[in-house]
Amino acid sequence: MVLLRPMTDKAFFTRLAGITAGTAVLLILLLMVLPETRVHKPFAVASVLLFVLVSIGLFYAGRSTATSTSKVAFTNLVSASVFGKMVLAVAVLFIYQQSAQPANQWFVGIFLLVYVVYTIFEVWFMTKLAKT
């Protein structure tokens, strides 16, 4: 029988760094292959930074609620984070579109790529936290 080890800060941040590096490589390739995406480079960087911060906040909140005496605290956090990230995504896309008046719509694809990568990562570490 394999004992479940709790996810440490070091393990989380190591994996977060790996995911961020992988996402950066994907974005660099996208920017190199599709010249029309290059105008959204600052937005791509900001999107990655946003989801890094969201992941860190969710990790600490998840760790706290996973060890809580309340049996529904973790489930409530997951529900709130799903809804909150959707609202945040729509708000970020809307604000960028209104303020930057982008020349094309590639920023949506860039944002969705980052959103999906970090959502998969969050599902993984939240599942790991739930098992501990």
C-alpha positions as CSV (number, residue, x, y, z in Angstrom):
1,M,0.0,0.0,0.0
2,V,1.4,3.4,-1.0
3,L,1.0,6.1,1.6
4,L,-0.3,9.4,0.4
5,R,2.2,12.2,1.1
6,P,0.8,15.6,1.5
7,M,1.8,18.1,-1.1
8,T,4.5,20.3,0.2
9,D,5.1,23.9,-0.7
10,K,8.3,22.8,-2.5
11,A,6.5,20.2,-4.6
12,F,3.8,22.6,-5.5
13,F,6.1,25.4,-6.5
14,T,8.4,23.0,-8.4
15,R,5.5,21.8,-10.5
16,L,4.1,25.3,-10.9
17,A,7.5,26.4,-12.2
18,G,7.5,23.5,-14.7
19,I,3.9,24.3,-15.8
20,T,4.8,27.9,-16.2
21,A,8.0,27.1,-18.2
22,G,6.0,24.7,-20.4
23,T,3.3,27.3,-21.0
24,A,6.0,29.9,-21.8
25,V,7.5,27.6,-24.5
26,L,4.0,27.0,-26.0
27,L,3.4,30.7,-26.1
28,I,6.8,31.5,-27.6
29,L,6.2,28.9,-30.3
30,L,2.7,30.3,-31.0
31,L,4.2,33.9,-31.2
32,M,6.9,32.6,-33.6
33,V,4.6,30.6,-35.9
34,L,1.7,33.1,-36.1
35,P,3.0,36.6,-36.6
36,E,-0.4,38.2,-36.0
37,T,-0.3,37.0,-32.4
38,R,2.9,39.0,-31.6
39,V,0.9,42.1,-30.8
40,H,-0.6,40.3,-27.8
41,K,2.8,39.3,-26.2
42,P,2.2,41.6,-23.2
43,F,-1.3,40.2,-22.7
44,A,0.1,36.6,-22.9
45,V,2.7,37.4,-20.2
46,A,0.0,39.1,-18.0
47,S,-2.3,36.1,-18.5
48,V,0.4,33.7,-17.3
49,L,1.2,35.8,-14.3
50,L,-2.5,36.1,-13.4
51,F,-3.0,32.3,-13.4
52,V,0.2,31.8,-11.5
53,L,-1.2,34.0,-8.8
54,V,-4.6,32.3,-8.9
55,S,-2.9,28.9,-8.6
56,I,-0.9,30.0,-5.6
57,G,-4.0,31.4,-3.9
58,L,-6.0,28.3,-4.7
59,F,-3.2,26.0,-3.4
60,Y,-3.1,27.7,0.0
61,A,-6.8,27.9,0.3
62,G,-7.2,24.3,-0.8
63,R,-4.6,23.1,1.7
64,S,-6.4,25.0,4.5
65,T,-9.9,23.7,3.6
66,A,-8.7,20.1,3.0
67,T,-7.6,19.9,6.6
68,S,-10.6,21.8,7.9
69,T,-13.1,20.1,10.3
70,S,-15.9,21.2,7.9
71,K,-16.7,18.4,5.5
72,V,-18.1,20.9,2.9
73,A,-15.4,23.6,3.0
74,F,-13.2,22.0,0.3
75,T,-16.2,21.3,-2.0
76,N,-17.4,24.9,-1.5
77,L,-13.9,26.2,-2.4
78,V,-13.8,24.1,-5.6
79,S,-17.3,25.4,-6.6
80,A,-16.4,29.0,-5.8
81,S,-13.0,28.7,-7.6
82,V,-14.7,27.4,-10.8
83,F,-17.3,30.1,-10.8
84,G,-14.7,32.8,-9.8
85,K,-12.3,31.8,-12.6
86,M,-15.0,31.9,-15.2
87,V,-16.1,35.4,-14.1
88,L,-12.4,36.5,-13.9
89,A,-11.8,35.2,-17.4
90,V,-14.7,37.0,-18.9
91,A,-13.8,40.2,-17.1
92,V,-10.1,40.0,-18.2
93,L,-11.1,39.4,-21.8
94,F,-13.7,42.2,-21.8
95,I,-11.4,44.7,-20.2
96,Y,-8.5,43.9,-22.5
97,Q,-10.7,44.2,-25.6
98,Q,-12.2,47.5,-24.4
99,S,-9.0,49.1,-23.2
100,A,-6.4,47.8,-25.8
101,Q,-8.8,47.8,-28.8
102,P,-6.8,44.8,-30.3
103,A,-6.2,44.6,-34.0
104,N,-7.3,40.9,-34.1
105,Q,-9.0,38.3,-31.9
106,W,-6.0,36.1,-31.2
107,F,-5.8,37.3,-27.6
108,V,-8.8,35.1,-26.9
109,G,-7.0,32.0,-28.1
110,I,-3.9,32.9,-26.2
111,F,-5.9,33.5,-23.0
112,L,-7.8,30.2,-23.5
113,L,-4.6,28.3,-23.9
114,V,-3.2,29.7,-20.6
115,Y,-6.6,29.1,-18.9
116,V,-6.8,25.5,-20.0
117,V,-3.2,24.7,-19.0
118,Y,-3.5,26.2,-15.5
119,T,-7.0,24.7,-15.0
120,I,-5.6,21.2,-15.7
121,F,-2.8,21.9,-13.2
122,E,-5.3,23.2,-10.6
123,V,-7.5,20.1,-11.0
124,W,-4.4,17.9,-10.5
125,F,-3.2,19.6,-7.4
126,M,-6.6,20.1,-5.9
127,T,-7.3,16.3,-6.4
128,K,-4.0,15.6,-4.7
129,L,-4.9,17.9,-1.8
130,A,-8.4,16.3,-1.5
131,K,-6.8,12.9,-1.1
132,T,-4.7,14.0,1.8
